[in-house]
Amino acid sequence: MSKQFLVVIAVIILGLFGILALTKKSDNTGGSGSQTSQGSNHTTGASNKGVTLVEYGDFQCPACKSFYPLVKQIKKVYGDDITFQFMHFPLTQIHPNAMAAARAAEAAGSQGKFFEMHDLLYENQEAWSQLSNPVETFESYAQQLELNLDQFKADVASAQTGAIINADIKSAQGVGASSTPTFVLNGQRLEKNPSSLEEFKQLINDEITKNNQ
């Protein structure tokens, strides 16, 4: 067996090991969307009646803002009878600040104040939605909520935050969501969003009745 042939074999073997090492490194480190497959878990209410209402929302979406007071009413009316869950679905193609807003809310959630930031983002949507860079505004909201600002900044920028949001987006696509807000009631996507509290209550009450038969 010639020495040249042995050298070629050695180079091939080393190349294969190099590819395997790079693949393993990529799997371990990942990008902002590959560090975890776990989505967010922001909920209110104890689901005592066995009903969960999920909203896939976008903080820059005007329609989501218009539904925001209605969702607040639902949470107040049902309390612990149902669980309400908000999941991220930023439509970045049409809402350039939506991802930054989702990151800000998720970072606030790391300090136990997701829904407080959620509320501020919707209530002040006009103030930040058209800014070329809303980061300072979001940081002012973090200060208003008395968050640790250094931790907030780090969490906003972290790959883990991006991975959580991307997992929510994948979940939204999995249920067939293409617009915001999209509501899912006990695992079933609503084909048409209710336009009033009474319409929402009818759907929720029907689910409660179904669960107690």
C-alpha positions as CSV (number, residue, x, y, z in Angstrom):
1,M,0.0,0.0,0.0
2,S,1.6,3.3,-1.1
3,K,2.4,6.1,1.3
4,Q,0.5,8.5,-0.9
5,F,-2.7,6.3,-0.6
6,L,-2.4,6.3,3.2
7,V,-2.1,10.1,3.3
8,V,-5.3,10.4,1.2
9,I,-7.2,8.0,3.5
10,A,-5.9,10.0,6.6
11,V,-7.1,13.3,5.1
12,I,-10.6,11.8,4.3
13,I,-10.9,10.5,7.9
14,L,-9.8,13.8,9.4
15,G,-12.3,15.6,7.2
16,L,-15.1,13.4,8.4
17,F,-14.2,14.0,12.0
18,G,-14.2,17.8,11.3
19,I,-17.7,17.7,9.8
20,L,-19.0,15.7,12.8
21,A,-17.4,18.1,15.2
22,L,-18.9,21.2,13.5
23,T,-22.3,19.5,13.3
24,K,-22.2,18.8,17.0
25,K,-21.1,22.3,17.8
26,S,-23.9,23.7,15.7
27,D,-26.5,21.5,17.5
28,N,-25.2,22.6,20.9
29,T,-25.0,26.3,20.3
30,G,-27.7,26.9,17.8
31,G,-29.1,30.3,16.6
32,S,-31.7,32.5,18.2
33,G,-34.4,30.1,17.1
34,S,-32.7,26.7,17.8
35,Q,-31.7,26.8,21.5
36,T,-35.0,25.5,22.7
37,S,-38.2,24.1,21.3
38,Q,-40.2,25.4,24.3
39,G,-42.5,28.4,23.7
40,S,-43.7,31.0,26.2
41,N,-46.0,30.2,29.1
42,H,-47.8,33.4,30.0
43,T,-51.2,32.6,31.5
44,T,-53.8,34.0,33.9
45,G,-56.6,32.1,35.5
46,A,-56.8,28.5,36.9
47,S,-59.1,26.9,34.3
48,N,-61.4,25.6,37.0
49,K,-64.0,24.9,34.3
50,G,-61.6,23.2,32.0
51,V,-61.4,26.0,29.4
52,T,-58.3,27.6,27.9
53,L,-58.4,30.6,25.6
54,V,-55.2,31.3,23.7
55,E,-54.5,34.5,21.8
56,Y,-51.7,34.6,19.2
57,G,-50.9,38.3,19.2
58,D,-48.7,41.0,17.8
59,F,-48.1,44.1,19.9
60,Q,-47.8,46.4,16.9
61,C,-51.1,45.1,15.4
62,P,-53.9,47.7,15.5
63,A,-56.5,44.9,15.5
64,C,-54.9,43.2,18.5
65,K,-55.0,46.5,20.3
66,S,-58.7,46.8,19.5
67,F,-59.3,43.4,21.0
68,Y,-57.2,44.2,24.1
69,P,-60.0,45.8,26.1
70,L,-62.3,42.9,25.2
71,V,-59.8,40.3,26.3
72,K,-59.4,42.2,29.6
73,Q,-63.2,42.0,30.1
74,I,-63.2,38.2,29.4
75,K,-60.4,37.7,32.0
76,K,-62.4,39.8,34.5
77,V,-65.7,38.0,33.9
78,Y,-64.3,34.5,34.1
79,G,-61.4,34.9,36.6
80,D,-60.2,31.4,37.6
81,D,-63.0,29.6,35.7
82,I,-60.8,29.7,32.5
83,T,-57.2,30.1,31.6
84,F,-56.1,32.8,29.3
85,Q,-52.8,32.5,27.5
86,F,-51.0,35.0,25.3
87,M,-48.5,33.7,22.7
88,H,-46.3,35.7,20.4
89,F,-47.0,36.0,16.7
90,P,-45.2,39.1,15.5
91,L,-46.0,39.8,11.9
92,T,-42.6,41.3,11.1
93,Q,-43.3,41.7,7.4
94,I,-45.8,44.4,8.0
95,H,-45.0,45.5,11.6
96,P,-41.2,46.3,11.8
97,N,-41.3,46.9,15.6
98,A,-43.3,43.8,16.5
99,M,-40.3,41.6,17.2
100,A,-38.7,44.2,19.4
101,A,-41.9,44.6,21.3
102,A,-42.2,40.8,21.8
103,R,-38.7,40.7,23.1
104,A,-39.4,43.5,25.5
105,A,-42.5,41.7,26.8
106,E,-40.6,38.4,27.1
107,A,-37.8,40.1,28.9
108,A,-40.2,41.6,31.4
109,G,-41.7,38.1,31.8
110,S,-38.3,36.9,33.0
111,Q,-38.8,39.2,35.9
112,G,-42.4,38.2,36.5
113,K,-44.1,41.2,34.8
114,F,-45.1,39.9,31.4
115,F,-48.7,41.0,31.5
116,E,-47.7,44.4,33.0
117,M,-45.5,45.0,29.9
118,H,-48.1,43.5,27.7
119,D,-50.6,46.1,28.9
120,L,-48.2,49.0,28.5
121,L,-47.3,48.0,25.0
122,Y,-51.0,47.9,23.9
123,E,-52.0,51.0,25.8
124,N,-49.1,53.0,24.3
125,Q,-49.0,51.4,20.9
126,E,-49.3,54.8,19.0
127,A,-46.3,56.1,21.0
128,W,-43.8,53.5,19.8
129,S,-45.2,51.7,16.7
130,Q,-43.9,54.3,14.2
131,L,-40.5,54.9,15.9
132,S,-37.4,53.9,13.8
133,N,-36.0,52.4,17.0
134,P,-38.3,51.8,20.0
135,V,-35.7,50.3,22.3
136,E,-35.3,53.3,24.5
137,T,-39.1,53.6,24.9
138,F,-39.3,50.0,25.9
139,E,-36.5,50.5,28.4
140,S,-38.5,53.4,29.9
141,Y,-41.4,51.0,30.3
142,A,-39.1,48.6,32.1
143,Q,-38.1,51.4,34.5
144,Q,-41.7,52.3,35.0
145,L,-42.3,48.6,36.0
146,E,-39.3,48.8,38.3
147,L,-37.5,46.0,36.5
148,N,-33.8,45.5,36.9
149,L,-32.7,47.4,33.7
150,D,-29.4,45.6,33.2
151,Q,-31.1,42.2,33.3
152,F,-33.9,43.5,31.1
153,K,-31.5,44.7,28.4
154,A,-29.6,41.3,28.6
155,D,-32.8,39.4,28.3
156,V,-34.1,41.5,25.4
157,A,-30.9,40.7,23.4
158,S,-30.6,37.0,24.4
159,A,-30.8,34.1,22.0
160,Q,-33.0,32.3,24.5
161,T,-35.7,35.1,24.2
162,G,-35.5,34.8,20.4
163,A,-35.9,31.1,20.6
164,I,-39.0,31.3,22.8
165,I,-40.7,33.8,20.4
166,N,-39.8,31.7,17.4
167,A,-41.3,28.6,19.1
168,D,-44.5,30.6,19.6
169,I,-44.5,31.6,15.9
170,K,-44.1,27.9,15.0
171,S,-47.0,27.0,17.3
172,A,-49.2,29.7,15.6
173,Q,-48.4,28.4,12.2
174,G,-49.1,24.9,13.4
175,V,-52.7,25.9,14.3
176,G,-53.1,27.6,10.9
177,A,-52.8,31.2,12.1
178,S,-52.1,33.7,9.4
179,S,-53.2,37.0,11.0
180,T,-53.5,38.6,14.4
181,P,-55.2,38.2,16.7
182,T,-55.9,34.5,16.3
183,F,-57.8,32.9,19.1
184,V,-57.7,29.2,20.0
185,L,-60.4,27.9,22.3
186,N,-59.7,24.5,23.9
187,G,-57.4,23.6,21.0
188,Q,-59.7,24.7,18.2
189,R,-58.8,27.8,16.2
190,L,-61.7,30.2,15.9
191,E,-62.4,30.7,12.2
192,K,-63.9,34.1,12.9
193,N,-63.0,36.4,15.8
194,P,-66.0,37.2,18.0
195,S,-66.9,40.9,17.7
196,S,-68.3,41.4,21.2
197,L,-68.1,40.2,24.8
198,E,-71.4,38.4,24.4
199,E,-70.2,36.5,21.4
200,F,-67.0,35.5,23.3
201,K,-69.1,34.5,26.3
202,Q,-71.4,32.3,24.2
203,L,-68.4,30.3,22.8
204,I,-66.8,30.0,26.2
205,N,-70.0,29.0,28.0
206,D,-70.6,26.4,25.4
207,E,-67.2,24.9,26.1
208,I,-67.9,25.0,29.9
209,T,-71.2,23.2,29.4
210,K,-69.5,20.6,27.2
211,N,-66.9,19.9,29.9
212,N,-69.5,19.5,32.6
213,Q,-71.8,17.1,30.8
